[in-house]
Amino acid sequence: MKHSLWIFALAALAVSFGFMLKPAPTAAQPQINWVSIEEAAKLAQQDGKKILIDVYTDWCGWCKKMDKATYANAEVANYINANFHAVKFNAEQREEVVLKGKTFK
């Protein structure tokens, strides 16, 4: 009984030290500048950048993984911001999209 109490105490101590030694947060990482598809089309006409469209749904696990693992990466965010106008497009949205004078439902 005493042996397992010591193991528990040492484990609790190790966990608490792990939280204390956690590195301090750094400056805010660059994030992708997401815009609407309408805004991206206007900006692309002005500067000639291509449009990157991330089509997602709220229930998609891979979409959430892409947000956390890929789009949160500083190098990826910087590259996308420098070379594209990024659009997050919900595949199940109900709102109409007006693009180049055409309405899409």
N, C-alpha and C positions, 0 to 999 in steps of 0.2 A: 504494500500500500504506500509506504513512504517513498519507495523507488519511483512509482508512477507519478506521485505528487511532485517530485524533483524534476522529472521529465517534463511535466506540464508547465512547471514554473520556468524552466529553461526555454521551452518553446515560446511561451508568452513573452519572455524577455527578448528573445531573438526577433520575434515579430515586431515588438515595440521599437527596438533599435532600427529595424528595417524601415519603419515609417519615419523615424527621426533622421535617418541618413539619406532620405529621398532628396535628389537634387532640387534646388530651387527652380521654379519655373523661369524660362528664358523669355526674351521679348516675344511678342506675338508673332506667330509664324505667318508668312504670306498666305492669303486665301484667294481662291479663285473669285474673280469678279463676275458673278452670275447676273445676266440681264434677261429681259423678256425676249421672245423671238422677234417681236416687232422692233424693239430697240436695237437688237443685234443686226437686223436687216438695214436699218438706217445708218448705224455705225459702219457697217461693211461697205455701204455705198460711198461713204466719206473717205475711208482709209484703205479699202481694198483687202482687209484681213478676211480670212475664211471664217465660217461659223462652225463651232463645235456644238453639237446638240447631244445632251445626255438625256435619253428617254428613260424614264423610271416610273415605278408605281410605289405606293406607300407600303405595300405588303411584300415587296421584292427583297429577299435577303441578300442577294448578290449586289443589288443596287446600294444597299446600306453598307456592305463591305467595301464597295468601290469608293463611297464617300469617305469612310474611315481610313482605309489603307492607301488608296491611290490619290484621291483629290486632296487629302490632308497633307501629302508630301510637299515640302517647300519647293523642291526642284520642279515637280510636276506643275504646281500652282504657278510658279514664275514662268515656266515655258508656255503654259496655256494662256496666261494673261498677255505675254509678249507677242504671241502669234495668232491668237484666235479671239473671237467674241464668243463667250461661253453661255450656253442656254441650258437650263434645267427644264425639261418638258415632261409634265405628268401625263402619261399615256391615257389615264382615265379621267382627265379633267372634263368638265361639262361646259366651260366657258368657250365662247367662239374665239377664233384667232383670225385677225385681219392681217393679211400679208400681201403687199403689192396690189391693193385694191380688191382682193378676193377674200371672201369670208369662208372660213373652214369651221365645220361643226364637229 
